[in-house]
Amino acid sequence: MNTFNFKKSQLAASVSLIIAASTLNTAIAAEADTAASPDVEVIEVKGIRGSLIRSMDMKRDSSGVVDAISAEEMGKFPDTNLAESLQRITGVSVSRANGEGSQITVRGFGPEFNLITLNGRQMPGTGYTRSYNLENIASEGVSALEVFKTARADVPSGGLGATVNISTARPFQKPGQNFSATVKANHDSSNEAGDDVTPELSAVYSNTFADDRFGFGFSFSHQERDFQKQRANIQGWQANVDLPELDSSNVVDNRTDPSGNYYFPKDMNYSIEDVERERTNGQVTFQFEPVDGFVATLDYTASKAVTGSESIGWGIWNDFGSNINGYELDENGTAVYADISGNDASFTANKGTTEVKARSIGLNLEWEINDTWHVELDYHDSKNETDNGADSGLGSTGQVILGSDQLANKIYDYRTGEIPSAQVNWLNGTSELTPGEIDSNFSQFTHSPGESNIEQLQLHTTWYNENFDIGLVKVKFGASRTEQNTGGYTAWSGLVGGPGFNPSYTEIFPDSMFTRQDTSGLLDQFDGGGSDLQPSYYYTFDFDEAVARQMAYLTADVTGGDAYAANAYMDGIDSESYVEEITNSFYIQSSWEFDVSDYYVKVNAGLRYEQTDVTSTVRQRVEEQVNWISASEWIMQYAAGGDDNFLEQQGDYDILLPSIDVSVDLTEDVVARVSWGKTMSRAPLGDLAGGRSLTGSPKPGSRTGSQGNTNLLPFESTNLDLSLEYYYAEGSYASVGYFKKDVDNFIQTTITQTTIEGLYDILNGPRYLQAVSDIESRGEQATTDAIFAQMISNGYGNANGVIEPNSDDPLMVWNISQPQNTDSKSVDGFEVAVQHLIGETGFGVGVNATFVDGDVEFDSESLNQQAPLTGLSDSANFQGFYEKDGLSVKITYAWRDSYLIGVGQAQGSADAPPQYAKAYGQWDMSVNYDVNENVTVFFDGINLNNATEEGYGRYEEQFLFANQYGPRYSIGARYTF
């Protein structure tokens, strides 16, 4: 049984007392006058035009730099995904998951630097992170998205780049009965295994009763999507690996500096993943106004996203040194061709289901005591759970790797095309492995659930100045307490199934289990993809059948103590960690309005103080030794028996966040703004979890570990914003802005090479060197496979054919990464935007662009560890539309320049090499037609240009990944009254 135990505070217990006090005050409040107002005709501008006008008005009336997107009509947000909507805002770009917008980058600051709130409430991140995956939230029921780019004392902290508030519809916002229902049929052109047409249903309803004293509303959405993801990838590049002395005819060195750095790929893989995804969202809201001026709102929000996938992959794994037969280096030292012996080539099947469940219950009490005082109390308890073991059969994610080590050599070639090739020459004399030669390598099963909770109480009090003629409009002050608990664990089966092809178990798998496929339709949007790929074939096989056959055959009678079992908990929980953060905040904010000469001036000044305590609790396993179990596999062994220790560490910090916004109406249409203030983002939750963990599969070149730092200070940014905005017509404006952010306490992950007492390394030990000598004395090539076989032949294997370390072996060298606060960095840039409605023609256009720069870029020429800013890139968006006589047509284009995804590659070397994404641009279109005032039919097209995703390392020649999805289409109808 898997149990999460989180320490609970007194927040929940105290809320009822505060509510009772507020209700008592309400009961004795005088009821306001209820004189009837004359009927006023209200003309509501709907559709795209109305949405743009409302968004522009929000931008103009706000303090500081704020952008917003408003729903076009009830139940109709501009895009099917909130992240896709946000990328229309100046300075906002998205990162994608499964071909959909997922997380946002604002002004070059990635997801971990931006805070997502729901109706002003801080939401827990998805998984062991602060980042919220916006693709899990349906757009139905959302009335507006607000992006606060400058500091605000009354806004929860955490958004160094920006704070994004998701506002949901509430019954009192639009009294009376309102209803909207939408039915869609979705088609993803990439789909092969799932349904060609999948449904999407949504409904939004609200009503008010008893003279609008009671309100009830709900929203519901269910979406299904079946698609295929095609991918080629390299897990990492190794710098300055050992090179053998080769004949000059086998080496081409084009380096500008012959003594400079050089880089080789650790592997090369291709895969096809079939995905089925279901997303269900719902919200229920109750509102009650017992007396004029007092409104109680109770809401419950829940979402569930289930993603199931099955994939087939194939590829090669490389060791270096004497395994290398020949190579070609380009001018920057990147291997664009390599001939490598040894190791193996494999065919892989993966299967798993991940479920993300979120829920939030909140209570908001607003009381306008009189014209002078306004009090708001808000409480919520929110949870986000992630479980990658939602597959009812496995209870985990699983991977089965079959293949062979019976190869002569492998050829990596990236001299032509956009996709590298990885040709294998087998000992059967061909470049194709037959089904009868496919052997068992290993399987592994992993279960790593996680949970994040936030309990938050916020009190806001506003005093409106009606007594002093000094330009002071109001003073807002308040306090909050936020308790966040995040934790999870990982259970890993280790490598099961007699890993390493020794002994051979080819008899387990009949030829009929494998189906030969060609690559004609694979990655065909790339030059060098499709039938041009090498190898131009692959085998598919059924994951469940492969598992069942190995479980039936690889029993304890055959394998001894290494019986095959599809169980992530074979040796219990491998790692476990929890982080608790408690933050107490206080703020005061004042608003001023006055005339200076003939200019109308607005000033908003505030100060926020926060104090945070951090507690980390981490399970510590006792590492015993690393065994070499096959030519390509090394496995960590842990001490048996006894209980694992739990290490608890604590940290704390406090911070002051001042801010001031000034806006001046230079003319009736022109507004100038200047804002100065401090914002902050807390350290990544994973970095705060103290304790040390080492990889369970420490192959040469991959001996890595990590160690947290509970005492990390938050990122602190001092910000300056200048902007000029020209509102020249209804719904039309032009703006230009400059921003600068100076960030202190930048967090850098440093990698330290260290040894750990008692963990000895067979590699380069006396027995290993003796095996190399034995092989070379026969005039043979000392590949990894040959060395392992020779050590077994020399009698150094145990009864199971596993080589264990000796005390005369050298200590293993580990690359341990740990985050630390370092120096300061600066980012600055310009934002420009134009939105223009062309009179009464029905046509309109919107264009915006952001240009960013700073001293935060990665130096590709240096092998020193670095702390660059991830996500920094220029971006631009275009929107054109026609809307008239019931017909609306909208076409959009979103572009993002190349950017740094992160530092460190899964199989990269200790210098922590980078991961870059290439520039990406996507065209979308939406067509709506109003059949009558209640019924609308529509068509949506997503990724019409079939844009693909690509990534690389230090240089574009260091290929990392290429992803291909395909366009998506939907048709549907919407009924509204």
QUITAPE-V170707 format. One line per field, one symbol per residue. phi: phi as a letter, one per 30 degrees, with the letter a starting at -180 (. if undefined). burial: I if it has 16 or more other C-alpha atoms within 10 Angstrom, else O. Layout:
# QUITAPE-V170707
phi: ???
burial: ???
This chain:
# QUITAPE-V170707
phi: .cbcbcdccceddddddddddddddddcdddddbddcddbdcccdcideddddddddddddddicbbbbcddaeibdebdbddddddddeicbcccbhicdbbccbhicdedccccbchicdcddcidaddcddddcdddiccaccccccdbddcedkcddaccccccdbeddbejcbabbbbbccbcdddbccddbbcbbaabbaabbhhidcbbbbbbbbbbbcabccbbacdlccchddcddcdedcbbccddcecddbbbddaabbabccbcbbbbbabbbcbbbdbejcbcbcbbbbbbbcbcbbbbbalbbbccidddcaabcddcjddcbacbciiabbcbcbbabccccbabcbbbccbdeadccbbbcbbbbbbbcbbdcdddddiacbbccclacdbdabccbbcbicbdcbdccdddibcbddedcdbdcabbbbbbdbbbbbcbbbbbbbccdbccdbiddabcbababbccbbalbbcbdiccjidjibddbeddcdeddccdbccecchddcdjdidddbdcbaccadedddddddddcddddccidcddbdbdcebiddaaabbcbbbcbbbbbbbbbacchccdbbbbbabbcbbbcbbcbbdcccdcaccccaecbbbdccddiicddcccbbaaabacbdabbbbbddbdccbcbbbblcbbbddeedddddicbcddbddeibdbabbdbdcddddbbccbbbbbbbccadibabbbbbbbbcccheccdcccdbcbejcccdeidedddddddddddcicdddeddddddddddiccddcicccdcddddddcccccbdbdbccbbbbabbbabbbcdhcdjdabbbbabbbalcbddcddccddbbdcdidadaabbbbabbahicbbbbbbbbbdeaddacjcebddddhddbccdebbbcbbbbbbddadccbcabbbchddhdccbbbcdbddcecabcbckdbbbbabbcbb
burial: OOOOOIOOOOIOOOIOOOIOOIIOOIOOIOOOOOOOOOOOOOOOOOIIIIIIIIIIIIIIOOIIIIIIIIIIIIIIIIIIIIIIIIIIIIIIIIIIOOIIIIIIIIIIIIIIIIIIIIIIIIIIIIIIIIIIIIIIIIIIIIIIIIIIIIIIIIIIIIIIIIIIIIIIIIIIOOIOOIIIIIIIIIIIIIIOOOIIIIIIIIIIIIIIOOOOIIIIIIIIIIIIIIIIIIIIIIIIIIIOIOOOOOOOOOIOIOIOOOOOIIIIIIIIIIIIIIIIIIIIIIIIIIIIIOOIIIIIIIIIIIIIIIIIIIIIIIIIIIIIOIIIIIIIIIOIIIIIIIIIIIIIIIIIIIIIIIIIIIIIIIIIIIIIIOOOIIIIIIIIIIIIIIIIIIIOOIIIIIIIIIIIIIIIIIIIIIOOOIIIIIIIIIOOOOIIIOIOIIIIIIIIIIIIIIIIIIIIIIIIIIIIIOOOOOOIIIIIIIIIIIIIIIIIIIIIIIIIIIIIIIOIIIOIIOOOOIOOOOIOOIIIIIOIIIIIIIIIOIIIIIIOOIIOOIOOIIIOOOOOOIIIIIIIIOOOIIIIIIIIIIIIIIIIIIIIIOOOOOOIIIIIIIIIIIOIIIIIIIIIIOIOIIIIIIIIIIIIOOOOOOOIOOOIIIIIOOIIIIIIIIIIIIOOOIIIIIIIIIIIIIIIIIIIIIIIIIOIIIIIIIIIIIIIIIIIIIIIIIIIIIIIIIIOOOIIIIIIIIIIIIIIIIIIIIIIOOOOOOIIIIIOIOIIOOIIOIIOOOOOIIIIIIIIIIIIOOOIIOOOIIIIIIOOIIIIIIIIIIIIIOOIIIIIIIIIIIIIIOOOOIIIIIIIIIIIIIOIIIOOOOOOIIIIIIIIIIIIIIIIIIIOOOIIIIIIIIIIIIIIIIIIIOIIIIIIIIIIIIIOIIIIIIIIIIOOOOIIIIIIIIIOOIIIIIIIIIIOIIIIIIIIIIIIIIIIIIIIO
